[in-house]
Amino acid sequence: MSEPLDLESFRAARFLPRSTSHLGGDLKSGGGGGNSGGMEERLVKVESAVDHMVKAVSDLKTEIRDLRNSVETGLRETRQQNWQYFLYSAGISVATLGLMAKGFKWF
């Protein structure tokens, strides 16, 4: 049977923060009074960060679409050039073989 999970060692192993002080302080608990501990401010920060992430993802999608179109165009042009080079090389080869056949008096 395995041992129960120790939360502190889990946090240390997974690099989880031990508090929310980096978000503007810990929440107040107990004692009544209805203090939310700055939850509204934190929520505004999170919503702002999410909005920035959505914009960044949208920008990345646009950049990837443009890159894909650019690559497709480049590949199309490269294939056309390769075909032209192949025909040019084939013509040179046939001409060279013709000259060799004439020189060796094969016909």
Secondary structure as UniProt FT lines:
FT   HELIX           7..14
FT   HELIX           21..23
FT   TURN            33..34
FT   HELIX           39..103
FT   TURN            104..105
//
